[in-house]
Amino acid sequence: MTPTYRPGERILVVRRWRPVRPGDVVLARDPRDPDRWLLKRCLARRGDAVDLRGDNAAVSTDSRDFGDVSSRAITWLVVRPRRAGLVG
């Protein structure tokens, strides 16, 4: 998620209490490796699935690699620091 978040930066996450919306930054398990956590931005919702993207597209591992993720699989929302993303 560089440059929005930097390695080692502290973030505050809370258990998801509402549906994931486009623009939300989430913490999700990597669908290919459940021992790995991914910090990604929700780009779009497609029914019960979400398109997760990293803010640095050139080096990000995201839905372009593993496909859309079930919104039920996302249990954490980043609430702080809250910054505008570089999705595009």
Backbone as XML, in Angstrom:
<?xml version="1.0"?>
<chain id="A" units="angstrom">
  <residue number="1" name="MET">
    <atom name="N" x="0.819" y="-1.194" z="0.000"/>
    <atom name="CA" x="0.000" y="0.000" z="0.000"/>
    <atom name="C" x="0.867" y="1.263" z="0.000"/>
  </residue>
  <residue number="2" name="THR">
    <atom name="N" x="2.140" y="1.095" z="-0.272"/>
    <atom name="CA" x="3.003" y="2.259" z="-0.426"/>
    <atom name="C" x="2.535" y="3.025" z="-1.660"/>
  </residue>
  <residue number="3" name="PRO">
    <atom name="N" x="2.441" y="4.288" z="-1.682"/>
    <atom name="CA" x="2.925" y="5.279" z="-0.725"/>
    <atom name="C" x="1.901" y="5.686" z="0.329"/>
  </residue>
  <residue number="4" name="THR">
    <atom name="N" x="0.671" y="5.167" z="0.288"/>
    <atom name="CA" x="-0.338" y="5.574" z="1.265"/>
    <atom name="C" x="0.066" y="5.175" z="2.678"/>
  </residue>
  <residue number="5" name="TYR">
    <atom name="N" x="0.515" y="3.955" z="2.842"/>
    <atom name="CA" x="1.019" y="3.472" z="4.123"/>
    <atom name="C" x="2.441" y="2.993" z="3.915"/>
  </residue>
  <residue number="6" name="ARG">
    <atom name="N" x="3.299" y="3.276" z="4.880"/>
    <atom name="CA" x="4.705" y="2.907" z="4.770"/>
    <atom name="C" x="5.017" y="1.682" z="5.629"/>
  </residue>
  <residue number="7" name="PRO">
    <atom name="N" x="5.980" y="0.864" z="5.212"/>
    <atom name="CA" x="6.343" y="-0.304" z="6.020"/>
    <atom name="C" x="6.691" y="0.117" z="7.452"/>
  </residue>
  <residue number="8" name="GLY">
    <atom name="N" x="6.152" y="-0.598" z="8.413"/>
    <atom name="CA" x="6.408" y="-0.307" z="9.815"/>
    <atom name="C" x="5.457" y="0.714" z="10.424"/>
  </residue>
  <residue number="9" name="GLU">
    <atom name="N" x="4.653" y="1.364" z="9.601"/>
    <atom name="CA" x="3.703" y="2.353" z="10.114"/>
    <atom name="C" x="2.597" y="1.648" z="10.887"/>
  </residue>
  <residue number="10" name="ARG">
    <atom name="N" x="2.190" y="2.233" z="11.994"/>
    <atom name="CA" x="1.108" y="1.663" z="12.797"/>
    <atom name="C" x="-0.236" y="2.117" z="12.246"/>
  </residue>
  <residue number="11" name="ILE">
    <atom name="N" x="-1.146" y="1.158" z="12.195"/>
    <atom name="CA" x="-2.512" y="1.456" z="11.768"/>
    <atom name="C" x="-3.466" y="0.907" z="12.815"/>
  </residue>
  <residue number="12" name="LEU">
    <atom name="N" x="-4.677" y="1.434" z="12.836"/>
    <atom name="CA" x="-5.700" y="0.921" z="13.732"/>
    <atom name="C" x="-6.763" y="0.252" z="12.885"/>
  </residue>
  <residue number="13" name="VAL">
    <atom name="N" x="-7.045" y="-1.001" z="13.201"/>
    <atom name="CA" x="-8.090" y="-1.743" z="12.495"/>
    <atom name="C" x="-9.157" y="-2.147" z="13.503"/>
  </residue>
  <residue number="14" name="VAL">
    <atom name="N" x="-10.385" y="-2.240" z="13.005"/>
    <atom name="CA" x="-11.496" y="-2.688" z="13.853"/>
    <atom name="C" x="-12.248" y="-3.782" z="13.112"/>
  </residue>
  <residue number="15" name="ARG">
    <atom name="N" x="-12.899" y="-4.623" z="13.888"/>
    <atom name="CA" x="-13.707" y="-5.674" z="13.271"/>
    <atom name="C" x="-14.793" y="-5.015" z="12.436"/>
  </residue>
  <residue number="16" name="ARG">
    <atom name="N" x="-14.985" y="-5.559" z="11.251"/>
    <atom name="CA" x="-15.952" y="-4.968" z="10.318"/>
    <atom name="C" x="-17.348" y="-5.000" z="10.919"/>
  </residue>
  <residue number="17" name="TRP">
    <atom name="N" x="-17.994" y="-3.846" z="10.976"/>
    <atom name="CA" x="-19.342" y="-3.733" z="11.529"/>
    <atom name="C" x="-20.364" y="-3.332" z="10.468"/>
  </residue>
  <residue number="18" name="ARG">
    <atom name="N" x="-19.881" y="-3.062" z="9.250"/>
    <atom name="CA" x="-20.751" y="-2.643" z="8.161"/>
    <atom name="C" x="-20.213" y="-3.241" z="6.873"/>
  </residue>
  <residue number="19" name="PRO">
    <atom name="N" x="-20.997" y="-3.196" z="5.802"/>
    <atom name="CA" x="-20.487" y="-3.718" z="4.529"/>
    <atom name="C" x="-19.258" y="-2.945" z="4.058"/>
  </residue>
  <residue number="20" name="VAL">
    <atom name="N" x="-18.378" y="-3.641" z="3.384"/>
    <atom name="CA" x="-17.196" y="-3.003" z="2.798"/>
    <atom name="C" x="-17.651" y="-2.137" z="1.635"/>
  </residue>
  <residue number="21" name="ARG">
    <atom name="N" x="-17.129" y="-0.911" z="1.581"/>
    <atom name="CA" x="-17.502" y="0.032" z="0.521"/>
    <atom name="C" x="-16.282" y="0.369" z="-0.326"/>
  </residue>
  <residue number="22" name="PRO">
    <atom name="N" x="-16.495" y="0.725" z="-1.589"/>
    <atom name="CA" x="-15.363" y="1.179" z="-2.412"/>
    <atom name="C" x="-14.638" y="2.334" z="-1.710"/>
  </residue>
  <residue number="23" name="GLY">
    <atom name="N" x="-13.318" y="2.241" z="-1.707"/>
    <atom name="CA" x="-12.497" y="3.240" z="-1.031"/>
    <atom name="C" x="-12.024" y="2.807" z="0.339"/>
  </residue>
  <residue number="24" name="ASP">
    <atom name="N" x="-12.708" y="1.842" z="0.964"/>
    <atom name="CA" x="-12.289" y="1.344" z="2.275"/>
    <atom name="C" x="-10.945" y="0.637" z="2.160"/>
  </residue>
  <residue number="25" name="VAL">
    <atom name="N" x="-10.113" y="0.815" z="3.170"/>
    <atom name="CA" x="-8.880" y="0.040" z="3.279"/>
    <atom name="C" x="-9.171" y="-1.080" z="4.260"/>
  </residue>
  <residue number="26" name="VAL">
    <atom name="N" x="-8.815" y="-2.302" z="3.875"/>
    <atom name="CA" x="-9.139" y="-3.471" z="4.678"/>
    <atom name="C" x="-7.895" y="-4.316" z="4.923"/>
  </residue>
  <residue number="27" name="LEU">
    <atom name="N" x="-7.979" y="-5.114" z="5.959"/>
    <atom name="CA" x="-6.965" y="-6.112" z="6.245"/>
    <atom name="C" x="-7.632" y="-7.452" z="5.997"/>
  </residue>
  <residue number="28" name="ALA">
    <atom name="N" x="-7.081" y="-8.234" z="5.092"/>
    <atom name="CA" x="-7.701" y="-9.498" z="4.707"/>
    <atom name="C" x="-6.637" y="-10.582" z="4.592"/>
  </residue>
  <residue number="29" name="ARG">
    <atom name="N" x="-7.053" y="-11.794" z="4.808"/>
    <atom name="CA" x="-6.138" y="-12.925" z="4.596"/>
    <atom name="C" x="-5.934" y="-13.124" z="3.103"/>
  </residue>
  <residue number="30" name="ASP">
    <atom name="N" x="-4.716" y="-13.460" z="2.739"/>
    <atom name="CA" x="-4.408" y="-13.766" z="1.344"/>
    <atom name="C" x="-5.153" y="-15.048" z="0.981"/>
  </residue>
  <residue number="31" name="PRO">
    <atom name="N" x="-6.009" y="-15.018" z="-0.057"/>
    <atom name="CA" x="-6.766" y="-16.222" z="-0.408"/>
    <atom name="C" x="-5.890" y="-17.389" z="-0.828"/>
  </residue>
  <residue number="32" name="ARG">
    <atom name="N" x="-4.630" y="-17.129" z="-1.196"/>
    <atom name="CA" x="-3.726" y="-18.204" z="-1.607"/>
    <atom name="C" x="-2.875" y="-18.716" z="-0.465"/>
  </residue>
  <residue number="33" name="ASP">
    <atom name="N" x="-2.752" y="-17.934" z="0.618"/>
    <atom name="CA" x="-1.923" y="-18.312" z="1.759"/>
    <atom name="C" x="-2.549" y="-17.733" z="3.026"/>
  </residue>
  <residue number="34" name="PRO">
    <atom name="N" x="-3.375" y="-18.504" z="3.749"/>
    <atom name="CA" x="-4.089" y="-17.970" z="4.904"/>
    <atom name="C" x="-3.203" y="-17.509" z="6.059"/>
  </residue>
  <residue number="35" name="ASP">
    <atom name="N" x="-1.912" y="-17.810" z="6.014"/>
    <atom name="CA" x="-1.001" y="-17.321" z="7.047"/>
    <atom name="C" x="-0.526" y="-15.901" z="6.759"/>
  </residue>
  <residue number="36" name="ARG">
    <atom name="N" x="-0.861" y="-15.371" z="5.583"/>
    <atom name="CA" x="-0.383" y="-14.050" z="5.160"/>
    <atom name="C" x="-1.538" y="-13.047" z="5.169"/>
  </residue>
  <residue number="37" name="TRP">
    <atom name="N" x="-1.287" y="-11.873" z="5.733"/>
    <atom name="CA" x="-2.278" y="-10.798" z="5.748"/>
    <atom name="C" x="-1.976" y="-9.803" z="4.646"/>
  </residue>
  <residue number="38" name="LEU">
    <atom name="N" x="-3.037" y="-9.243" z="4.060"/>
    <atom name="CA" x="-2.901" y="-8.241" z="2.995"/>
    <atom name="C" x="-3.617" y="-6.960" z="3.408"/>
  </residue>
  <residue number="39" name="LEU">
    <atom name="N" x="-2.969" y="-5.835" z="3.199"/>
    <atom name="CA" x="-3.569" y="-4.522" z="3.406"/>
    <atom name="C" x="-3.922" y="-3.992" z="2.028"/>
  </residue>
  <residue number="40" name="LYS">
    <atom name="N" x="-5.217" y="-3.870" z="1.740"/>
    <atom name="CA" x="-5.669" y="-3.507" z="0.391"/>
    <atom name="C" x="-6.846" y="-2.538" z="0.458"/>
  </residue>
  <residue number="41" name="ARG">
    <atom name="N" x="-7.084" y="-1.881" z="-0.660"/>
    <atom name="CA" x="-8.214" y="-0.971" z="-0.793"/>
    <atom name="C" x="-9.304" y="-1.657" z="-1.614"/>
  </residue>
  <residue number="42" name="CYS">
    <atom name="N" x="-10.544" y="-1.470" z="-1.198"/>
    <atom name="CA" x="-11.680" y="-1.995" z="-1.958"/>
    <atom name="C" x="-11.896" y="-1.065" z="-3.150"/>
  </residue>
  <residue number="43" name="LEU">
    <atom name="N" x="-11.735" y="-1.605" z="-4.327"/>
    <atom name="CA" x="-11.926" y="-0.816" z="-5.542"/>
    <atom name="C" x="-13.393" y="-0.817" z="-5.950"/>
  </residue>
  <residue number="44" name="ALA">
    <atom name="N" x="-14.047" y="-1.980" z="-5.858"/>
    <atom name="CA" x="-15.445" y="-2.090" z="-6.284"/>
    <atom name="C" x="-16.092" y="-3.294" z="-5.626"/>
  </residue>
  <residue number="45" name="ARG">
    <atom name="N" x="-17.417" y="-3.247" z="-5.548"/>
    <atom name="CA" x="-18.202" y="-4.394" z="-5.082"/>
    <atom name="C" x="-18.924" y="-4.985" z="-6.270"/>
  </residue>
  <residue number="46" name="ARG">
    <atom name="N" x="-18.975" y="-6.299" z="-6.299"/>
    <atom name="CA" x="-19.717" y="-7.024" z="-7.336"/>
    <atom name="C" x="-20.564" y="-8.068" z="-6.620"/>
  </residue>
  <residue number="47" name="GLY">
    <atom name="N" x="-21.761" y="-7.664" z="-6.233"/>
    <atom name="CA" x="-22.597" y="-8.570" z="-5.453"/>
    <atom name="C" x="-21.978" y="-8.811" z="-4.097"/>
  </residue>
  <residue number="48" name="ASP">
    <atom name="N" x="-21.675" y="-10.086" z="-3.790"/>
    <atom name="CA" x="-21.071" y="-10.436" z="-2.507"/>
    <atom name="C" x="-19.545" y="-10.434" z="-2.576"/>
  </residue>
  <residue number="49" name="ALA">
    <atom name="N" x="-18.985" y="-10.042" z="-3.703"/>
    <atom name="CA" x="-17.524" y="-10.062" z="-3.862"/>
    <atom name="C" x="-16.978" y="-8.636" z="-3.929"/>
  </residue>
  <residue number="50" name="VAL">
    <atom name="N" x="-15.722" y="-8.497" z="-3.523"/>
    <atom name="CA" x="-15.053" y="-7.198" z="-3.603"/>
    <atom name="C" x="-13.766" y="-7.331" z="-4.390"/>
  </residue>
  <residue number="51" name="ASP">
    <atom name="N" x="-13.437" y="-6.276" z="-5.117"/>
    <atom name="CA" x="-12.195" y="-6.182" z="-5.884"/>
    <atom name="C" x="-11.200" y="-5.437" z="-5.011"/>
  </residue>
  <residue number="52" name="LEU">
    <atom name="N" x="-10.146" y="-6.116" z="-4.564"/>
    <atom name="CA" x="-9.138" y="-5.515" z="-3.702"/>
    <atom name="C" x="-7.926" y="-5.120" z="-4.528"/>
  </residue>
  <residue number="53" name="ARG">
    <atom name="N" x="-7.454" y="-3.904" z="-4.332"/>
    <atom name="CA" x="-6.284" y="-3.419" z="-5.062"/>
    <atom name="C" x="-5.327" y="-2.751" z="-4.098"/>
  </residue>
  <residue number="54" name="GLY">
    <atom name="N" x="-4.043" y="-2.859" z="-4.426"/>
    <atom name="CA" x="-3.024" y="-2.117" z="-3.706"/>
    <atom name="C" x="-2.872" y="-0.746" z="-4.344"/>
  </residue>
  <residue number="55" name="ASP">
    <atom name="N" x="-2.407" y="0.216" z="-3.571"/>
    <atom name="CA" x="-2.254" y="1.571" z="-4.100"/>
    <atom name="C" x="-1.051" y="1.716" z="-5.026"/>
  </residue>
  <residue number="56" name="ASN">
    <atom name="N" x="-0.124" y="0.769" z="-4.986"/>
    <atom name="CA" x="1.039" y="0.803" z="-5.872"/>
    <atom name="C" x="0.892" y="-0.360" z="-6.859"/>
  </residue>
  <residue number="57" name="ALA">
    <atom name="N" x="0.162" y="-0.100" z="-7.939"/>
    <atom name="CA" x="-0.206" y="-1.160" z="-8.880"/>
    <atom name="C" x="0.983" y="-1.902" z="-9.481"/>
  </residue>
  <residue number="58" name="ALA">
    <atom name="N" x="2.104" y="-1.239" z="-9.627"/>
    <atom name="CA" x="3.269" y="-1.861" z="-10.274"/>
    <atom name="C" x="3.814" y="-3.051" z="-9.479"/>
  </residue>
  <residue number="59" name="VAL">
    <atom name="N" x="3.652" y="-3.039" z="-8.170"/>
    <atom name="CA" x="4.230" y="-4.114" z="-7.351"/>
    <atom name="C" x="3.211" y="-4.797" z="-6.445"/>
  </residue>
  <residue number="60" name="SER">
    <atom name="N" x="1.938" y="-4.488" z="-6.601"/>
    <atom name="CA" x="0.920" y="-5.015" z="-5.702"/>
    <atom name="C" x="0.475" y="-6.420" z="-6.089"/>
  </residue>
  <residue number="61" name="THR">
    <atom name="N" x="0.258" y="-7.249" z="-5.079"/>
    <atom name="CA" x="-0.415" y="-8.534" z="-5.248"/>
    <atom name="C" x="-1.842" y="-8.305" z="-4.784"/>
  </residue>
  <residue number="62" name="ASP">
    <atom name="N" x="-2.787" y="-8.412" z="-5.706"/>
    <atom name="CA" x="-4.165" y="-8.061" z="-5.360"/>
    <atom name="C" x="-5.140" y="-8.849" z="-6.223"/>
  </residue>
  <residue number="63" name="SER">
    <atom name="N" x="-6.364" y="-8.378" z="-6.350"/>
    <atom name="CA" x="-7.398" y="-9.121" z="-7.079"/>
    <atom name="C" x="-7.041" y="-9.382" z="-8.534"/>
  </residue>
  <residue number="64" name="ARG">
    <atom name="N" x="-6.120" y="-8.632" z="-9.076"/>
    <atom name="CA" x="-5.678" y="-8.931" z="-10.443"/>
    <atom name="C" x="-4.940" y="-10.254" z="-10.486"/>
  </residue>
  <residue number="65" name="ASP">
    <atom name="N" x="-4.386" y="-10.670" z="-9.348"/>
    <atom name="CA" x="-3.662" y="-11.943" z="-9.254"/>
    <atom name="C" x="-4.548" y="-13.084" z="-8.763"/>
  </residue>
  <residue number="66" name="PHE">
    <atom name="N" x="-5.395" y="-12.819" z="-7.763"/>
    <atom name="CA" x="-6.155" y="-13.905" z="-7.143"/>
    <atom name="C" x="-7.669" y="-13.784" z="-7.316"/>
  </residue>
  <residue number="67" name="GLY">
    <atom name="N" x="-8.137" y="-12.769" z="-8.020"/>
    <atom name="CA" x="-9.569" y="-12.613" z="-8.264"/>
    <atom name="C" x="-10.283" y="-11.897" z="-7.133"/>
  </residue>
  <residue number="68" name="ASP">
    <atom name="N" x="-11.561" y="-11.669" z="-7.330"/>
    <atom name="CA" x="-12.366" y="-11.011" z="-6.308"/>
    <atom name="C" x="-12.444" y="-11.885" z="-5.060"/>
  </residue>
  <residue number="69" name="VAL">
    <atom name="N" x="-12.695" y="-11.244" z="-3.923"/>
    <atom name="CA" x="-12.749" y="-11.917" z="-2.630"/>
    <atom name="C" x="-14.157" y="-11.770" z="-2.063"/>
  </residue>
  <residue number="70" name="SER">
    <atom name="N" x="-14.653" y="-12.796" z="-1.431"/>
    <atom name="CA" x="-15.957" y="-12.712" z="-0.784"/>
    <atom name="C" x="-15.915" y="-11.635" z="0.292"/>
  </residue>
  <residue number="71" name="SER">
    <atom name="N" x="-16.933" y="-10.803" z="0.340"/>
    <atom name="CA" x="-16.958" y="-9.748" z="1.364"/>
    <atom name="C" x="-17.020" y="-10.355" z="2.763"/>
  </residue>
  <residue number="72" name="ARG">
    <atom name="N" x="-17.552" y="-11.560" z="2.895"/>
    <atom name="CA" x="-17.583" y="-12.226" z="4.206"/>
    <atom name="C" x="-16.184" y="-12.588" z="4.697"/>
  </residue>
  <residue number="73" name="ALA">
    <atom name="N" x="-15.231" y="-12.697" z="3.784"/>
    <atom name="CA" x="-13.861" y="-13.041" z="4.163"/>
    <atom name="C" x="-13.097" y="-11.843" z="4.726"/>
  </residue>
  <residue number="74" name="ILE">
    <atom name="N" x="-13.654" y="-10.669" z="4.590"/>
    <atom name="CA" x="-12.991" y="-9.455" z="5.091"/>
    <atom name="C" x="-13.592" y="-9.113" z="6.446"/>
  </residue>
  <residue number="75" name="THR">
    <atom name="N" x="-12.765" y="-9.214" z="7.491"/>
    <atom name="CA" x="-13.270" y="-8.993" z="8.841"/>
    <atom name="C" x="-12.702" y="-7.736" z="9.495"/>
  </residue>
  <residue number="76" name="TRP">
    <atom name="N" x="-11.737" y="-7.072" z="8.862"/>
    <atom name="CA" x="-11.084" y="-5.919" z="9.484"/>
    <atom name="C" x="-11.109" y="-4.706" z="8.562"/>
  </residue>
  <residue number="77" name="LEU">
    <atom name="N" x="-11.466" y="-3.549" z="9.126"/>
    <atom name="CA" x="-11.428" y="-2.270" z="8.414"/>
    <atom name="C" x="-10.364" y="-1.384" z="9.046"/>
  </residue>
  <residue number="78" name="VAL">
    <atom name="N" x="-9.588" y="-0.697" z="8.225"/>
    <atom name="CA" x="-8.613" y="0.265" z="8.730"/>
    <atom name="C" x="-9.356" y="1.561" z="9.031"/>
  </residue>
  <residue number="79" name="VAL">
    <atom name="N" x="-9.208" y="2.052" z="10.252"/>
    <atom name="CA" x="-9.889" y="3.290" z="10.627"/>
    <atom name="C" x="-8.920" y="4.442" z="10.877"/>
  </residue>
  <residue number="80" name="ARG">
    <atom name="N" x="-7.636" y="4.137" z="11.071"/>
    <atom name="CA" x="-6.664" y="5.192" z="11.306"/>
    <atom name="C" x="-5.285" y="4.714" z="10.944"/>
  </residue>
  <residue number="81" name="PRO">
    <atom name="N" x="-4.445" y="5.512" z="10.359"/>
    <atom name="CA" x="-4.780" y="6.832" z="9.821"/>
    <atom name="C" x="-5.645" y="6.697" z="8.574"/>
  </residue>
  <residue number="82" name="ARG">
    <atom name="N" x="-6.495" y="7.643" z="8.345"/>
    <atom name="CA" x="-7.410" y="7.641" z="7.180"/>
    <atom name="C" x="-6.832" y="8.576" z="6.129"/>
  </residue>
  <residue number="83" name="ARG">
    <atom name="N" x="-6.476" y="8.019" z="4.991"/>
    <atom name="CA" x="-5.876" y="8.823" z="3.928"/>
    <atom name="C" x="-6.543" y="8.518" z="2.606"/>
  </residue>
  <residue number="84" name="ALA">
    <atom name="N" x="-6.488" y="9.477" z="1.727"/>
    <atom name="CA" x="-7.023" y="9.274" z="0.373"/>
    <atom name="C" x="-6.098" y="8.323" z="-0.358"/>
  </residue>
  <residue number="85" name="GLY">
    <atom name="N" x="-6.670" y="7.435" z="-1.146"/>
    <atom name="CA" x="-5.879" y="6.459" z="-1.886"/>
    <atom name="C" x="-5.442" y="6.965" z="-3.233"/>
  </residue>
  <residue number="86" name="LEU">
    <atom name="N" x="-4.613" y="6.186" z="-3.850"/>
    <atom name="CA" x="-4.081" y="6.512" z="-5.151"/>
    <atom name="C" x="-4.581" y="5.531" z="-6.186"/>
  </residue>
  <residue number="87" name="VAL">
    <atom name="N" x="-5.822" y="5.068" z="-6.005"/>
    <atom name="CA" x="-6.396" y="4.094" z="-6.926"/>
    <atom name="C" x="-6.670" y="4.765" z="-8.257"/>
  </residue>
  <residue number="88" name="GLY">
    <atom name="N" x="-6.360" y="4.055" z="-9.300"/>
    <atom name="CA" x="-6.665" y="4.642" z="-10.595"/>
    <atom name="C" x="-5.945" y="3.958" z="-11.724"/>
  </residue>
</chain>
